[in-house]
């Protein structure tokens, strides 16, 4: 629907969140291995193209949904924190888990990985949305920022 305000056409902005699962049936995250299990088998092109996603979590750490943030090339992808928080706010998420893959199979976080994690964590503090972890994944293994004490 478009509005006509002061003889200017203005597009209507809509954001949606759809859920059909009862809260009692939602998958609960208790640690990094649960995050990996929740997302690993649905990850597109895990060993070929870098992508970034956010798991949206309830106060009880139950998975409300996944938001695919970006898809890039073989060695990087662009992450815009505004997109992450847009989805988290719409889903009334209390916390989020960040996930991205390294097609190279190297599980060590890069400096940009660490910087974007801190930027998102800082934004989450302002919005009262906790970043519980950031996983770097491959088809065989994962690296957890929380488990390694750098979150």
TIRO-2110 file (N, C-alpha, C; in Angstrom, 1 decimal):
// TIRO-2110
0.8, -1.2, 0.0, N, 1, A
0.0, 0.0, 0.0, CA, 1, A
0.9, 1.2, 0.0, C, 1, A
0.6, 2.2, -0.9, N, 2, A
1.3, 3.4, -0.9, CA, 2, A
0.5, 4.5, -0.4, C, 2, A
1.1, 5.5, 0.2, N, 3, A
0.4, 6.6, 0.8, CA, 3, A
0.8, 7.8, -0.1, C, 3, A
-0.1, 8.8, -0.2, N, 4, A
0.1, 10.0, -0.9, CA, 4, A
0.1, 11.1, 0.1, C, 4, A
1.3, 11.6, 0.5, N, 5, A
1.4, 12.6, 1.6, CA, 5, A
2.0, 13.8, 1.0, C, 5, A
1.3, 14.9, 1.0, N, 6, A
1.8, 16.2, 0.5, CA, 6, A
2.2, 16.0, -1.0, C, 6, A
1.4, 15.3, -1.7, N, 7, A
1.6, 15.1, -3.2, CA, 7, A
2.9, 14.3, -3.4, C, 7, A
3.3, 13.5, -2.5, N, 8, A
4.5, 12.6, -2.7, CA, 8, A
4.0, 11.2, -2.4, C, 8, A
4.4, 10.3, -3.2, N, 9, A
4.1, 8.9, -3.0, CA, 9, A
5.1, 8.3, -2.1, C, 9, A
4.7, 7.7, -1.0, N, 10, A
5.5, 7.1, 0.0, CA, 10, A
5.2, 5.6, 0.2, C, 10, A
6.2, 4.8, 0.1, N, 11, A
6.0, 3.4, 0.2, CA, 11, A
5.7, 3.0, 1.7, C, 11, A
4.9, 2.0, 1.9, N, 12, A
4.6, 1.5, 3.2, CA, 12, A
5.7, 0.5, 3.6, C, 12, A
6.2, 0.5, 4.8, N, 13, A
7.2, -0.4, 5.2, CA, 13, A
6.5, -1.5, 6.1, C, 13, A
6.7, -2.8, 5.8, N, 14, A
6.2, -3.8, 6.6, CA, 14, A
7.3, -4.8, 7.0, C, 14, A
7.3, -5.3, 8.2, N, 15, A
8.2, -6.3, 8.6, CA, 15, A
7.4, -7.4, 9.2, C, 15, A
7.7, -8.7, 8.9, N, 16, A
6.9, -9.8, 9.4, CA, 16, A
7.7, -10.8, 10.1, C, 16, A
7.0, -11.5, 11.0, N, 17, A
7.5, -12.6, 11.7, CA, 17, A
6.4, -13.6, 11.8, C, 17, A
6.6, -14.8, 11.3, N, 18, A
5.6, -15.8, 11.3, CA, 18, A
6.0, -17.0, 12.2, C, 18, A
5.2, -17.4, 13.1, N, 19, A
5.5, -18.6, 13.9, CA, 19, A
4.3, -19.5, 14.0, C, 19, A
4.5, -20.8, 13.9, N, 20, A
3.4, -21.7, 14.0, CA, 20, A
3.6, -22.8, 15.0, C, 20, A
4.7, -22.7, 15.7, N, 21, A
5.1, -23.8, 16.7, CA, 21, A
4.7, -23.3, 18.1, C, 21, A
4.1, -24.2, 18.9, N, 22, A
3.8, -23.8, 20.2, CA, 22, A
5.1, -23.7, 21.0, C, 22, A
5.1, -22.7, 22.0, N, 23, A
6.3, -22.4, 22.8, CA, 23, A
6.9, -23.7, 23.5, C, 23, A
6.0, -24.6, 23.9, N, 24, A
6.5, -25.8, 24.6, CA, 24, A
7.3, -26.7, 23.6, C, 24, A
7.0, -26.6, 22.3, N, 25, A
7.7, -27.4, 21.3, CA, 25, A
8.9, -26.8, 20.7, C, 25, A
9.3, -25.6, 21.1, N, 26, A
10.5, -25.0, 20.5, CA, 26, A
11.8, -25.6, 21.1, C, 26, A
12.8, -25.7, 20.2, N, 27, A
14.1, -26.2, 20.6, CA, 27, A
14.8, -25.3, 21.5, C, 27, A
15.3, -25.8, 22.6, N, 28, A
16.0, -25.0, 23.6, CA, 28, A
17.5, -25.1, 23.5, C, 28, A
18.2, -24.0, 23.5, N, 29, A
19.6, -23.9, 23.4, CA, 29, A
20.2, -23.9, 24.8, C, 29, A
21.1, -24.9, 25.0, N, 30, A
21.8, -24.9, 26.3, CA, 30, A
23.3, -24.7, 26.2, C, 30, A
23.8, -24.6, 25.0, N, 31, A
25.2, -24.4, 24.8, CA, 31, A
25.5, -24.4, 23.3, C, 31, A
26.8, -24.2, 23.0, N, 32, A
27.2, -24.0, 21.6, CA, 32, A
26.9, -25.2, 20.7, C, 32, A
27.0, -26.4, 21.3, N, 33, A
26.7, -27.6, 20.5, CA, 33, A
25.2, -27.6, 20.0, C, 33, A
24.3, -27.1, 20.9, N, 34, A
22.9, -27.0, 20.5, CA, 34, A
22.7, -26.0, 19.3, C, 34, A
23.4, -24.9, 19.3, N, 35, A
23.4, -23.9, 18.2, CA, 35, A
23.8, -24.6, 17.0, C, 35, A
24.9, -25.3, 17.0, N, 36, A
25.5, -26.0, 15.8, CA, 36, A
24.4, -27.0, 15.3, C, 36, A
23.9, -27.8, 16.2, N, 37, A
22.9, -28.8, 15.8, CA, 37, A
21.6, -28.2, 15.2, C, 37, A
21.2, -27.0, 15.7, N, 38, A
20.0, -26.4, 15.3, CA, 38, A
20.2, -25.9, 13.8, C, 38, A
21.4, -25.5, 13.4, N, 39, A
21.5, -24.8, 12.1, CA, 39, A
22.3, -25.6, 11.1, C, 39, A
23.2, -26.5, 11.5, N, 40, A
24.2, -27.1, 10.6, CA, 40, A
23.6, -27.7, 9.4, C, 40, A
22.5, -28.5, 9.5, N, 41, A
22.0, -29.3, 8.4, CA, 41, A
21.1, -28.5, 7.4, C, 41, A
20.8, -27.3, 7.8, N, 42, A
20.0, -26.4, 7.0, CA, 42, A
20.9, -25.3, 6.3, C, 42, A
22.2, -25.3, 6.6, N, 43, A
23.1, -24.3, 6.1, CA, 43, A
23.4, -24.5, 4.6, C, 43, A
23.0, -23.5, 3.8, N, 44, A
23.2, -23.7, 2.3, CA, 44, A
24.7, -23.5, 2.0, C, 44, A
25.2, -24.3, 1.1, N, 45, A
26.6, -24.1, 0.6, CA, 45, A
27.6, -24.0, 1.7, C, 45, A
27.5, -24.7, 2.7, N, 46, A
28.4, -24.6, 3.9, CA, 46, A
29.9, -24.6, 3.6, C, 46, A
30.3, -25.4, 2.7, N, 47, A
31.7, -25.5, 2.3, CA, 47, A
32.1, -24.7, 1.1, C, 47, A
31.2, -23.9, 0.5, N, 48, A
31.5, -23.3, -0.7, CA, 48, A
31.3, -21.8, -0.8, C, 48, A
30.5, -21.2, 0.1, N, 49, A
30.1, -19.8, 0.1, CA, 49, A
29.9, -19.3, 1.5, C, 49, A
30.5, -18.2, 1.9, N, 50, A
30.3, -17.7, 3.2, CA, 50, A
28.9, -17.0, 3.4, C, 50, A
28.2, -17.4, 4.5, N, 51, A
26.9, -16.8, 4.8, CA, 51, A
26.9, -16.4, 6.3, C, 51, A
26.0, -15.6, 6.7, N, 52, A
25.8, -15.2, 8.1, CA, 52, A
24.3, -15.3, 8.5, C, 52, A
24.1, -15.8, 9.6, N, 53, A
22.7, -15.9, 10.1, CA, 53, A
22.7, -15.6, 11.6, C, 53, A
21.5, -15.3, 12.1, N, 54, A
21.2, -15.1, 13.5, CA, 54, A
20.1, -16.0, 13.9, C, 54, A
20.3, -16.7, 15.0, N, 55, A
19.2, -17.5, 15.7, CA, 55, A
18.6, -16.5, 16.7, C, 55, A
17.3, -16.4, 16.6, N, 56, A
16.5, -15.5, 17.5, CA, 56, A
16.0, -16.3, 18.6, C, 56, A
16.3, -15.9, 19.8, N, 57, A
16.0, -16.7, 21.0, CA, 57, A
15.1, -16.0, 22.0, C, 57, A
14.2, -16.8, 22.6, N, 58, A
13.3, -16.3, 23.7, CA, 58, A
14.1, -16.1, 25.0, C, 58, A
13.5, -15.6, 26.0, N, 59, A
14.1, -15.4, 27.3, CA, 59, A
14.5, -16.7, 27.9, C, 59, A
13.8, -17.8, 27.5, N, 60, A
14.1, -19.2, 28.0, CA, 60, A
15.1, -19.9, 27.0, C, 60, A
15.7, -19.1, 26.1, N, 61, A
16.7, -19.6, 25.1, CA, 61, A
16.1, -20.7, 24.2, C, 61, A
14.8, -20.5, 23.9, N, 62, A
14.2, -21.3, 22.9, CA, 62, A
14.2, -20.6, 21.5, C, 62, A
14.5, -21.4, 20.5, N, 63, A
14.6, -20.8, 19.2, CA, 63, A
13.3, -20.4, 18.6, C, 63, A
13.2, -19.0, 18.4, N, 64, A
12.0, -18.4, 17.8, CA, 64, A
12.1, -18.5, 16.3, C, 64, A
13.3, -18.5, 15.8, N, 65, A
13.5, -18.6, 14.3, CA, 65, A
14.9, -18.2, 13.9, C, 65, A
15.2, -18.3, 12.6, N, 66, A
16.5, -18.0, 12.1, CA, 66, A
16.3, -16.9, 11.1, C, 66, A
17.2, -15.9, 11.1, N, 67, A
17.2, -14.9, 10.1, CA, 67, A
18.5, -14.9, 9.3, C, 67, A
18.4, -15.2, 8.0, N, 68, A
19.6, -15.2, 7.1, CA, 68, A
20.0, -13.8, 6.8, C, 68, A
21.1, -13.3, 7.3, N, 69, A
21.5, -12.0, 7.2, CA, 69, A
22.2, -11.7, 5.8, C, 69, A
23.1, -12.5, 5.4, N, 70, A
23.8, -12.3, 4.2, CA, 70, A
24.4, -13.5, 3.6, C, 70, A
24.6, -13.4, 2.3, N, 71, A
25.4, -14.5, 1.6, CA, 71, A
26.5, -13.7, 0.8, C, 71, A
27.7, -14.2, 0.9, N, 72, A
28.8, -13.6, 0.2, CA, 72, A
29.5, -14.5, -0.8, C, 72, A
30.8, -14.3, -0.8, N, 73, A
31.6, -15.1, -1.8, CA, 73, A
32.3, -16.2, -1.0, C, 73, A
33.4, -16.6, -1.5, N, 74, A
34.2, -17.7, -0.9, CA, 74, A
35.0, -17.3, 0.3, C, 74, A
35.2, -16.0, 0.4, N, 75, A
36.1, -15.5, 1.5, CA, 75, A
35.5, -14.4, 2.3, C, 75, A
34.2, -14.1, 2.3, N, 76, A
33.6, -13.1, 3.1, CA, 76, A
32.2, -12.8, 2.7, C, 76, A
31.5, -12.1, 3.7, N, 77, A
30.1, -11.7, 3.5, CA, 77, A
29.9, -10.4, 4.3, C, 77, A
29.0, -9.6, 3.9, N, 78, A
28.7, -8.3, 4.5, CA, 78, A
27.7, -8.5, 5.6, C, 78, A
27.9, -8.0, 6.8, N, 79, A
27.0, -8.2, 7.9, CA, 79, A
26.6, -6.8, 8.4, C, 79, A
25.3, -6.5, 8.3, N, 80, A
24.7, -5.2, 8.7, CA, 80, A
23.9, -5.5, 10.0, C, 80, A
24.5, -5.0, 11.2, N, 81, A
23.8, -5.2, 12.5, CA, 81, A
22.3, -4.7, 12.5, C, 81, A
22.0, -3.7, 11.7, N, 82, A
20.6, -3.2, 11.7, CA, 82, A
19.6, -4.3, 11.2, C, 82, A
20.1, -5.1, 10.3, N, 83, A
19.2, -6.2, 9.8, CA, 83, A
19.0, -7.2, 10.9, C, 83, A
20.1, -7.5, 11.6, N, 84, A
20.0, -8.5, 12.7, CA, 84, A
19.0, -8.0, 13.8, C, 84, A
19.1, -6.7, 14.2, N, 85, A
18.2, -6.2, 15.2, CA, 85, A
16.8, -5.9, 14.8, C, 85, A
16.7, -5.7, 13.5, N, 86, A
15.3, -5.5, 12.9, CA, 86, A
14.6, -6.8, 13.1, C, 86, A
15.2, -7.9, 12.8, N, 87, A
14.5, -9.2, 12.9, CA, 87, A
14.3, -9.6, 14.4, C, 87, A
15.3, -9.3, 15.2, N, 88, A
15.2, -9.7, 16.7, CA, 88, A
14.1, -8.9, 17.3, C, 88, A
14.0, -7.6, 17.0, N, 89, A
12.9, -6.8, 17.6, CA, 89, A
11.5, -7.3, 17.1, C, 89, A
11.4, -7.6, 15.9, N, 90, A
10.1, -8.0, 15.4, CA, 90, A
9.7, -9.3, 16.0, C, 90, A
10.6, -10.2, 16.3, N, 91, A
10.3, -11.5, 16.9, CA, 91, A
10.3, -11.5, 18.4, C, 91, A
10.5, -10.3, 19.0, N, 92, A
10.5, -10.1, 20.4, CA, 92, A
11.6, -11.0, 21.0, C, 92, A
12.7, -11.2, 20.4, N, 93, A
13.8, -12.0, 20.9, CA, 93, A
14.5, -11.3, 22.1, C, 93, A
14.8, -12.1, 23.0, N, 94, A
15.5, -11.6, 24.2, CA, 94, A
17.0, -11.8, 24.0, C, 94, A
17.4, -12.7, 23.2, N, 95, A
18.8, -12.9, 22.9, CA, 95, A
19.0, -13.5, 21.5, C, 95, A
20.2, -13.5, 21.0, N, 96, A
20.5, -14.0, 19.7, CA, 96, A
21.8, -14.7, 19.7, C, 96, A
21.9, -15.7, 18.8, N, 97, A
23.2, -16.4, 18.6, CA, 97, A
23.6, -16.1, 17.1, C, 97, A
24.8, -15.7, 16.9, N, 98, A
25.3, -15.3, 15.6, CA, 98, A
26.0, -16.6, 15.1, C, 98, A
25.9, -16.8, 13.8, N, 99, A
26.5, -17.9, 13.1, CA, 99, A
27.0, -17.5, 11.7, C, 99, A
28.2, -17.9, 11.4, N, 100, A
28.6, -17.8, 10.0, CA, 100, A
29.6, -18.9, 9.7, C, 100, A
29.8, -19.2, 8.5, N, 101, A
30.6, -20.3, 8.1, CA, 101, A
31.9, -19.8, 7.5, C, 101, A
32.9, -20.6, 7.5, N, 102, A
34.2, -20.4, 6.8, CA, 102, A
34.4, -21.5, 5.8, C, 102, A
34.1, -21.2, 4.5, N, 103, A
34.3, -22.3, 3.5, CA, 103, A
35.7, -22.8, 3.5, C, 103, A
36.7, -22.1, 4.0, N, 104, A
38.1, -22.6, 4.0, CA, 104, A
38.3, -23.7, 5.0, C, 104, A
37.4, -23.8, 5.9, N, 105, A
37.5, -24.8, 7.0, CA, 105, A
38.3, -24.3, 8.1, C, 105, A
38.9, -23.1, 8.1, N, 106, A
39.7, -22.6, 9.2, CA, 106, A
38.7, -22.0, 10.2, C, 106, A
38.8, -22.5, 11.4, N, 107, A
37.9, -22.1, 12.5, CA, 107, A
38.3, -20.9, 13.3, C, 107, A
39.5, -20.4, 13.0, N, 108, A
40.0, -19.3, 13.8, CA, 108, A
39.3, -18.0, 13.3, C, 108, A
38.7, -17.2, 14.3, N, 109, A
38.1, -16.0, 13.9, CA, 109, A
39.1, -14.9, 13.4, C, 109, A
38.7, -14.2, 12.3, N, 110, A
39.5, -13.1, 11.8, CA, 110, A
39.2, -11.9, 12.6, C, 110, A
40.1, -10.8, 12.4, N, 111, A
39.9, -9.6, 13.1, CA, 111, A
38.5, -9.0, 12.8, C, 111, A
38.1, -9.0, 11.5, N, 112, A
36.7, -8.5, 11.2, CA, 112, A
35.6, -9.3, 11.9, C, 112, A
35.8, -10.6, 12.0, N, 113, A
34.8, -11.5, 12.8, CA, 113, A
34.7, -11.0, 14.2, C, 113, A
35.8, -10.7, 14.8, N, 114, A
35.8, -10.2, 16.2, CA, 114, A
35.2, -8.9, 16.3, C, 114, A
35.6, -8.0, 15.4, N, 115, A
35.0, -6.6, 15.5, CA, 115, A
33.5, -6.5, 15.3, C, 115, A
33.0, -7.3, 14.3, N, 116, A
31.6, -7.3, 14.1, CA, 116, A
30.8, -7.9, 15.2, C, 116, A
31.4, -8.9, 15.8, N, 117, A
30.8, -9.5, 17.0, CA, 117, A
30.7, -8.5, 18.1, C, 117, A
31.7, -7.7, 18.4, N, 118, A
31.7, -6.7, 19.4, CA, 118, A
30.7, -5.6, 19.1, C, 118, A
30.6, -5.2, 17.9, N, 119, A
29.7, -4.2, 17.4, CA, 119, A
28.3, -4.6, 17.7, C, 119, A
28.0, -5.9, 17.3, N, 120, A
26.6, -6.4, 17.5, CA, 120, A
26.3, -6.6, 19.0, C, 120, A
27.3, -7.0, 19.8, N, 121, A
27.1, -7.2, 21.2, CA, 121, A
26.8, -5.8, 21.9, C, 121, A
27.6, -4.8, 21.5, N, 122, A
27.3, -3.4, 22.0, CA, 122, A
25.9, -2.9, 21.6, C, 122, A
25.5, -3.2, 20.4, N, 123, A
24.1, -2.8, 20.0, CA, 123, A
23.1, -3.5, 20.8, C, 123, A
23.4, -4.8, 21.1, N, 124, A
22.4, -5.6, 21.8, CA, 124, A
22.3, -5.1, 23.3, C, 124, A
23.4, -4.6, 23.9, N, 125, A
23.3, -4.1, 25.2, CA, 125, A
22.3, -2.9, 25.2, C, 125, A
22.4, -2.0, 24.3, N, 126, A
21.6, -0.9, 24.2, CA, 126, A
20.1, -1.3, 24.0, C, 126, A
19.8, -2.4, 23.3, N, 127, A
18.5, -2.8, 23.0, CA, 127, A
18.0, -3.9, 24.0, C, 127, A
18.8, -4.3, 25.0, N, 128, A
18.5, -5.3, 25.9, CA, 128, A
18.3, -6.7, 25.2, C, 128, A
19.2, -6.9, 24.2, N, 129, A
19.2, -8.2, 23.5, CA, 129, A
20.6, -8.8, 23.7, C, 129, A
20.7, -9.9, 24.4, N, 130, A
22.0, -10.5, 24.7, CA, 130, A
22.5, -11.3, 23.5, C, 130, A
23.8, -11.2, 23.2, N, 131, A
24.4, -12.0, 22.2, CA, 131, A
25.0, -13.2, 23.0, C, 131, A
24.4, -14.4, 22.9, N, 132, A
24.8, -15.5, 23.7, CA, 132, A
26.0, -16.2, 23.2, C, 132, A
26.2, -16.1, 21.9, N, 133, A
27.4, -16.8, 21.3, CA, 133, A
27.5, -16.4, 19.8, C, 133, A
28.7, -16.6, 19.3, N, 134, A
28.9, -16.5, 17.8, CA, 134, A
29.7, -17.7, 17.4, C, 134, A
29.1, -18.5, 16.5, N, 135, A
29.8, -19.7, 16.0, CA, 135, A
30.3, -19.5, 14.6, C, 135, A
31.5, -20.0, 14.4, N, 136, A
32.0, -20.1, 13.1, CA, 136, A
31.9, -21.6, 12.8, C, 136, A
31.3, -22.0, 11.7, N, 137, A
31.0, -23.4, 11.4, CA, 137, A
31.5, -23.9, 10.1, C, 137, A
31.7, -25.2, 10.0, N, 138, A
32.0, -25.8, 8.7, CA, 138, A
31.1, -27.1, 8.8, C, 138, A
31.2, -27.9, 7.8, N, 139, A
30.4, -29.1, 7.7, CA, 139, A
30.8, -30.1, 8.8, C, 139, A
32.1, -30.0, 9.3, N, 140, A
32.6, -31.0, 10.3, CA, 140, A
32.8, -30.5, 11.7, C, 140, A
32.9, -29.2, 11.9, N, 141, A
33.2, -28.7, 13.2, CA, 141, A
32.7, -27.2, 13.4, C, 141, A
32.9, -26.7, 14.6, N, 142, A
32.6, -25.3, 14.9, CA, 142, A
33.5, -24.7, 15.9, C, 142, A
33.5, -23.4, 15.9, N, 143, A
34.3, -22.6, 16.9, CA, 143, A
33.3, -21.7, 17.6, C, 143, A
33.3, -21.7, 18.9, N, 144, A
32.4, -20.9, 19.7, CA, 144, A
33.1, -19.8, 20.4, C, 144, A
32.7, -18.5, 20.1, N, 145, A
33.3, -17.4, 20.8, CA, 145, A
33.1, -17.4, 22.3, C, 145, A
31.9, -17.9, 22.7, N, 146, A
31.6, -18.0, 24.1, CA, 146, A
32.4, -19.1, 24.8, C, 146, A
32.6, -20.2, 24.2, N, 147, A
33.4, -21.3, 24.8, CA, 147, A
34.8, -20.9, 24.9, C, 147, A
35.3, -20.1, 24.0, N, 148, A
36.7, -19.6, 24.0, CA, 148, A
36.9, -18.4, 24.8, C, 148, A
35.9, -17.8, 25.4, N, 149, A
36.0, -16.7, 26.3, CA, 149, A
36.3, -15.4, 25.6, C, 149, A
35.9, -15.2, 24.3, N, 150, A
36.2, -14.0, 23.6, CA, 150, A
34.9, -13.2, 23.3, C, 150, A
33.8, -13.6, 23.9, N, 151, A
32.5, -12.9, 23.6, CA, 151, A
32.3, -11.8, 24.7, C, 151, A
END
